[in-house]
Amino acid sequence: MVSSLCLASLGPGPCLIGPIGTGELLIILFLVVLFFGPKRLPEVAEAVGKSVRRFREASRDVKNEIESSTEKKPGITEGKDKQG
């Protein structure tokens, strides 16, 4: 089964705009080449790639931090307060 790319969704629900097809991708690529020019396109692609990589690393770090903070730690009893 082929999954489609949804750009405007408010969560796991349905797409608000619809999937991007081949024609739309070609138009976007044409506009990027027109805007940046063929000489700067490799620089732009590299910058976008680095940004995506940093975003994924940051997302993974946040996910790992949340998972490690919610793990049960030995020696801590849940639901009992030792102050009283």
Summary of the structure (lengths in Angstrom):
residues: 84
radius of gyration: 22.3
end to end distance: 58.4
largest distance: 71.0
contacts: 126
relative contact order: 0.06
helix: 54%
strand: 2%
